[in-house]
Amino acid sequence: MPLEKHPLQNEFPQHQSRIQQLHASNDNFARLSDKYHQLDKEIFEIEQQKLINDENYLEQLKLRRLQLKDQLYHMLDKDLT
């Protein structure tokens, strides 16, 4: 299975302009988004280079990325419905 990065713009293509808007205007969204991208980069590098043998650690990172993605989605979806 090929390795992939998971940027928010690819995860939520329907919200690209909203991502940019919130990143510029909402400090909490910007902070969480930056954490998400940093975590995504770390996961990709670990998987690409097989830097660790601890699958539990990698799964914890992926779970945290998923939690951040969920938080960010709720912020994106808020006020749109």
C-alpha positions as CSV (number, residue, x, y, z in Angstrom):
1,M,0.0,0.0,0.0
2,P,1.5,3.3,-1.0
3,L,2.2,5.9,1.7
4,E,0.2,9.1,1.6
5,K,0.1,12.4,3.4
6,H,-3.3,13.5,4.6
7,P,-3.5,17.3,4.3
8,L,-6.8,18.9,5.3
9,Q,-7.3,20.2,1.8
10,N,-7.3,16.6,0.5
11,E,-9.3,15.3,3.4
12,F,-12.0,18.0,3.0
13,P,-11.8,19.2,-0.6
14,Q,-15.3,20.7,-0.3
15,H,-14.1,23.0,2.4
16,Q,-10.9,24.4,0.9
17,S,-11.9,28.0,1.1
18,R,-13.3,27.6,4.6
19,I,-10.0,26.0,5.7
20,Q,-8.1,29.1,4.5
21,Q,-10.7,31.5,6.0
22,L,-10.6,29.8,9.4
23,H,-6.9,29.4,9.4
24,A,-6.5,33.2,8.9
25,S,-9.3,34.3,11.3
26,N,-9.6,31.7,14.1
27,D,-6.5,31.2,16.3
28,N,-7.9,27.9,17.7
29,F,-8.5,26.5,14.3
30,A,-5.0,27.6,13.1
31,R,-3.4,26.0,16.2
32,L,-5.2,22.7,15.7
33,S,-4.6,22.8,12.0
34,D,-0.9,23.3,12.5
35,K,-0.8,20.5,15.0
36,Y,-2.7,18.2,12.6
37,H,-0.2,19.0,9.7
38,Q,2.8,18.5,12.0
39,L,1.4,15.2,13.2
40,D,0.6,14.1,9.7
41,K,4.2,14.9,8.6
42,E,5.6,12.9,11.5
43,I,3.4,9.9,10.8
44,F,4.4,10.0,7.1
45,E,8.1,10.2,7.9
46,I,7.9,7.4,10.4
47,E,6.1,5.1,7.9
48,Q,8.3,6.1,5.0
49,Q,11.6,5.6,6.8
50,K,10.4,2.9,9.2
51,L,11.9,4.9,12.0
52,I,10.3,2.9,14.8
53,N,9.3,-0.6,15.6
54,D,6.8,0.4,18.2
55,E,3.4,0.0,16.4
56,N,1.6,1.2,19.5
57,Y,3.3,4.5,19.3
58,L,2.4,4.9,15.6
59,E,-1.2,3.9,16.3
60,Q,-1.3,6.5,19.1
61,L,-0.1,9.2,16.7
62,K,-2.7,8.1,14.1
63,L,-5.5,8.2,16.7
64,R,-4.4,11.7,17.7
65,R,-4.4,12.8,14.1
66,L,-8.0,11.4,13.7
67,Q,-9.1,13.2,16.8
68,L,-7.7,16.5,15.5
69,K,-9.3,15.8,12.1
70,D,-12.7,15.3,13.8
71,Q,-12.3,18.5,15.8
72,L,-11.3,20.5,12.7
73,Y,-14.2,19.0,10.7
74,H,-16.7,20.1,13.3
75,M,-15.2,23.6,13.2
76,L,-15.5,23.6,9.4
77,D,-19.0,22.4,9.4
78,K,-20.2,24.7,12.1
79,D,-22.2,27.7,10.8
80,L,-22.6,26.0,7.4
81,T,-25.7,24.0,8.2
